[in-house]
Amino acid sequence: MQAAKSMAIRFLRTPLGKRLLAAQPLQADGLALQALAGGVHSPAAETIAGADYETIAVSVSSSGVVDLALNRPRKLNAINMAVWNDLADAFRRIDNDPNARCVVLRGEGRHFCTGMDLNVFSQMTALSYQETCDARKREMLRKFILRFQEIISMPEKCRVPVIAAVHGHGRP
């Protein structure tokens, strides 16, 4: 884990990394324009600094580097419903934070992440048993999948670069 984190930090010291950190948000009448997101950031919007989560740990350096760590080491950082929700909120806040320059996504403990927590599938099955209509069951599954796809795409769509500091099993 330390090796992956130090590699990410070394990248940030390269000319490209320095340019990414030096980039300033566009300003117009006190609002930071998010050109990539196509929206406008309000100074009153929630930022990532100071956010508190159950399953991820977040810290922000003075230079705007967001250290976002999956924090379920006993479960090898398997992604349960709480992780999905925490990641969605964290990336939404990062996207709205004009001080964020870069994200280092990593995992606490021996492994970056072992994938989906199998309990998520049992929870989805239990919910589907509550519905008697097959069409509604399929629609519920479709909505779950669309939500998972939306969240898993958030690092890609984030307005700042996201570096994955992958370690342990599961890396290529």
Residue pairs with C-beta under 8 A, 6 or more apart in sequence:
1 106
1 107
1 108
1 109
1 110
1 112
1 165
1 167
1 168
3 167
4 106
4 112
4 165
4 166
4 167
5 67
5 104
5 106
5 165
7 165
8 104
8 106
8 163
8 165
9 104
11 17
11 163
12 18
12 20
12 21
12 65
12 102
17 102
20 101
20 102
20 160
20 161
21 63
21 64
21 65
21 101
21 102
23 101
25 32
25 33
25 34
25 41
25 98
26 32
26 33
26 35
27 33
30 43
31 40
31 41
31 42
31 43
32 40
32 41
32 43
32 98
33 40
33 41
34 40
34 41
34 95
34 96
34 159
36 159
37 95
37 159
41 96
41 98
45 96
45 97
46 93
46 96
47 93
47 96
47 97
47 99
47 100
48 58
48 60
48 66
48 90
48 93
48 94
48 97
48 100
49 60
49 97
49 99
51 58
51 89
51 90
51 93
53 71
53 86
53 89
53 90
54 82
54 86
55 70
55 71
55 72
55 80
55 82
55 83
55 86
56 68
56 69
56 70
56 71
56 83
56 86
56 87
56 90
57 67
57 68
57 69
57 71
57 108
58 66
58 67
58 68
58 69
58 90
59 66
59 67
60 66
60 67
60 99
60 100
61 67
63 101
64 99
64 100
64 101
64 102
65 101
65 102
65 103
65 104
66 94
66 97
66 100
66 102
66 103
66 104
66 160
67 104
67 106
68 90
68 94
68 103
68 104
68 105
68 106
69 105
69 106
69 107
69 108
70 77
70 79
70 83
70 105
70 106
70 107
70 108
70 112
70 113
71 77
71 108
72 78
72 80
72 83
72 108
73 107
73 108
73 109
73 110
74 109
75 114
75 117
76 109
76 110
76 111
76 113
76 114
76 168
77 83
77 107
77 108
77 109
77 111
77 112
77 113
77 114
78 113
78 114
78 115
78 116
78 117
78 118
79 113
79 115
79 116
79 117
79 120
80 117
80 119
80 120
81 120
81 123
83 117
84 147
84 148
84 151
87 151
87 154
88 150
88 151
88 154
91 151
91 154
91 155
91 158
92 154
94 100
94 103
94 158
94 160
95 154
95 158
95 159
100 160
101 160
102 160
102 161
102 162
102 163
103 155
103 158
103 160
103 161
103 162
103 163
104 163
104 165
105 155
105 162
105 163
105 164
105 165
106 112
106 164
106 165
106 166
106 167
107 113
107 166
107 167
107 168
109 168
110 168
111 167
111 168
111 169
111 170
112 164
112 165
112 166
112 167
112 168
112 170
112 171
113 170
114 169
114 170
115 170
124 141
124 144
127 140
128 137
128 140
128 141
131 137
131 140
155 162
155 164
156 162
